[in-house]
Amino acid sequence: MKIAYVLGPFPYLTITFINREILETQRQGVELALISTRKPAFFEMSEEIMRLAEATQYTWPAPWLQFAGAQFRFALTRPRTYFSTLFHLLTRRHPTVNAWLKTLFHFTLGVWAARLLEDGEIDHVHAHFATAPTVVAMVAARLLGVPYSLTAHAYDIYVSPVMLPAKMDGATFIATCTDYNKKHLEGLDGGRFVDKVHLIYHGLDLTKFEPTQQPRRNGRRPLLVSVGQLKEKKGFDYLIQACQLLKNRGYDFRCEIIGEGPRRAKLEALISDLGLNDTVILRGALPHSEVIASYARATLSTLACVLAEDGDRDGIPNVLLEAMAMHVPVVSTRFSGIPEVVEDGRTGLLVPPRNTEALADALARLLDDPGLRARLGWEGRKRVEERFDNRVNISRLVELFKT
């Protein structure tokens, strides 16, 4: 079988979980055609990911003559499918005129995607994120006469979702990465999607996370590592404030925040205002290999996830899985899908969101207790092996493709 994967900007530093899924799906014998809605700025990636990028076809930017020609050709050769799909999409409820115009544009990208794929004998189209990629996948699949499916994540289903029931309605199945998301999706539109929604956790290639081969972290200035985009939902403000509390209590440590994003200036100002320039370091975005190397040096890893004002939230942050796979004890918040992997007191420590005191207390507890760090580190690795082995989880996805 041959599956077309429709993605947003690809490759991208923040979608390593999709990279792993693509590679493992290929290893399990599925031929993939990769379609991306937009070519991103260049980032340093591994050789295997760059090979995937070279094999990816992009719907935008597109050569104008061929792009326009595809619209006219499908409108003439498959008029019923072309116009009924366009009518269906544009008559769904949209929150704003701008959202309606985006749907129209994404329809044209879907037509172009069908043109790019039509000679490839595609059996199925699968989209990641229930946003533009799903519209593109839906349109392309209809024009090619094949089924489509989608994987829903977090932002795409909680922050002003556009036409979500309509996108789910035409899909053969909907995969999602947390039980928290699954329950939400099953409750939409009177519960009529219960039989379509499947929980498939993101996983890791555990062969690439070998903590026994890493240098020991004992005997050094403690290092706290936190990884994520510099966005509100990651809760870095609360982590920085917790670091101030720890410093005031006399703890000597270093906290490295790895990632880039729109809140950098605000976080830099907060670090400066609290007098933490020698303690909290914003390292910016790093290649994934360097992120793993940071886990190897870390005393503990933390991510203080919160619900953002616009409704954005994490599901199960993959950076927590990666830290746990490296035997690094983790501290996070009791929120969204996080308790599905971090069991308080067993595989990590959990605190209430937006509670700086509780976060500082949990971090201090781990800094004070090497035995607890070791136990949580080993139990965390065990939890990842049990539930988040990429080979096992992707085999379930491959089975869904075959049905």
Secondary structure as the mmCIF struct_conf table of DSSP 4:
data_model
#
loop_
_struct_conf.conf_type_id
_struct_conf.id
_struct_conf.beg_label_comp_id
_struct_conf.beg_label_asym_id
_struct_conf.beg_label_seq_id
_struct_conf.end_label_comp_id
_struct_conf.end_label_asym_id
_struct_conf.end_label_seq_id
STRN STRN1 LYS A 2 LEU A 7
BEND BEND1 GLY A 8 PRO A 11
HELX_RH_3T_P HELX_RH_3T_P1 LEU A 13 ILE A 15
HELX_RH_AL_P HELX_RH_AL_P1 THR A 16 ARG A 27
TURN_TY1_P TURN_TY1_P1 GLN A 28 GLY A 29
STRN STRN2 GLU A 31 SER A 36
BEND BEND2 THR A 37 ARG A 38
HELX_LH_PP_P HELX_LH_PP_P1 LYS A 39 PHE A 42
HELX_RH_AL_P HELX_RH_AL_P2 GLU A 47 ALA A 55
STRN STRN3 GLN A 57 TYR A 58
BEND BEND3 THR A 59 PRO A 61
HELX_RH_AL_P HELX_RH_AL_P3 TRP A 64 THR A 77
BEND BEND4 ARG A 78 ARG A 78
HELX_RH_AL_P HELX_RH_AL_P4 PRO A 79 LEU A 90
TURN_TY1_P TURN_TY1_P2 THR A 91 THR A 91
BEND BEND5 ARG A 92 ARG A 92
BEND BEND6 PRO A 95 THR A 96
HELX_RH_AL_P HELX_RH_AL_P5 VAL A 97 LEU A 117
TURN_TY1_P TURN_TY1_P3 GLU A 118 ASP A 119
BEND BEND7 GLY A 120 GLY A 120
STRN STRN4 HIS A 124 HIS A 128
BEND BEND8 PHE A 129 PHE A 129
TURN_TY1_P TURN_TY1_P4 ALA A 130 THR A 131
HELX_RH_AL_P HELX_RH_AL_P6 ALA A 132 LEU A 144
TURN_TY1_P TURN_TY1_P5 GLY A 145 GLY A 145
STRN STRN5 TYR A 148 ALA A 152
BEND BEND9 ALA A 154 ALA A 154
HELX_RH_AL_P HELX_RH_AL_P7 TYR A 155 TYR A 158
BEND BEND10 VAL A 159 SER A 160
BEND BEND11 VAL A 162 MET A 163
HELX_RH_AL_P HELX_RH_AL_P8 LEU A 164 GLY A 170
BEND BEND12 THR A 172 THR A 172
STRN STRN6 ILE A 174 THR A 176
BEND BEND13 CYS A 177 CYS A 177
HELX_RH_AL_P HELX_RH_AL_P9 ASP A 179 GLU A 186
TURN_TY1_P TURN_TY1_P6 GLY A 187 GLY A 187
HELX_RH_3T_P HELX_RH_3T_P2 LEU A 188 GLY A 191
TURN_TY1_P TURN_TY1_P7 ARG A 192 LYS A 196
STRN STRN7 VAL A 197 LEU A 199
STRN STRN8 LEU A 204 LEU A 204
HELX_RH_3T_P HELX_RH_3T_P3 LEU A 206 LYS A 208
HELX_RH_3T_P HELX_RH_3T_P4 PRO A 211 GLN A 213
BEND BEND14 GLN A 214 GLN A 214
HELX_LH_PP_P HELX_LH_PP_P2 PRO A 215 ARG A 216
TURN_TY1_P TURN_TY1_P8 ASN A 218 GLY A 219
BEND BEND15 ARG A 220 ARG A 220
STRN STRN9 LEU A 223 VAL A 227
BEND BEND16 GLY A 228 GLY A 228
BEND BEND17 LEU A 230 LYS A 231
HELX_RH_3T_P HELX_RH_3T_P5 GLU A 232 LYS A 234
TURN_TY1_P TURN_TY1_P9 GLY A 235 GLY A 235
HELX_RH_AL_P HELX_RH_AL_P10 PHE A 236 ASN A 248
TURN_TY1_P TURN_TY1_P10 ARG A 249 GLY A 250
STRN STRN10 ARG A 254 ILE A 258
TURN_TY1_P TURN_TY1_P11 PRO A 262 ARG A 263
HELX_RH_AL_P HELX_RH_AL_P11 ARG A 264 ASP A 273
TURN_TY1_P TURN_TY1_P12 LEU A 274 GLY A 275
TURN_TY1_P TURN_TY1_P13 ASN A 277 THR A 279
STRN STRN11 VAL A 280 GLY A 284
HELX_RH_AL_P HELX_RH_AL_P12 HIS A 288 ARG A 297
BEND BEND18 THR A 299 THR A 299
STRN STRN12 LEU A 300 LEU A 303
TURN_TY1_P TURN_TY1_P14 GLU A 309 ASP A 310
BEND BEND19 GLY A 311 GLY A 311
BEND BEND20 GLY A 315 ILE A 316
HELX_RH_AL_P HELX_RH_AL_P13 ASN A 318 ALA A 325
TURN_TY1_P TURN_TY1_P15 MET A 326 HIS A 327
STRN STRN13 VAL A 330 THR A 333
BEND BEND21 ARG A 334 ARG A 334
TURN_TY1_P TURN_TY1_P16 SER A 336 GLY A 337
HELX_RH_3T_P HELX_RH_3T_P6 ILE A 338 GLU A 340
TURN_TY1_P TURN_TY1_P17 VAL A 341 VAL A 341
STRN STRN14 ASP A 344 ASP A 344
TURN_TY1_P TURN_TY1_P18 GLY A 345 THR A 347
STRN STRN15 GLY A 348 GLY A 348
STRN STRN16 LEU A 349 VAL A 351
TURN_TY1_P TURN_TY1_P19 PRO A 353 ARG A 354
HELX_RH_AL_P HELX_RH_AL_P14 THR A 356 ASP A 368
HELX_RH_AL_P HELX_RH_AL_P15 PRO A 370 ARG A 387
STRN STRN17 ASP A 389 ASP A 389
HELX_RH_AL_P HELX_RH_AL_P16 ASN A 390 LYS A 402
#
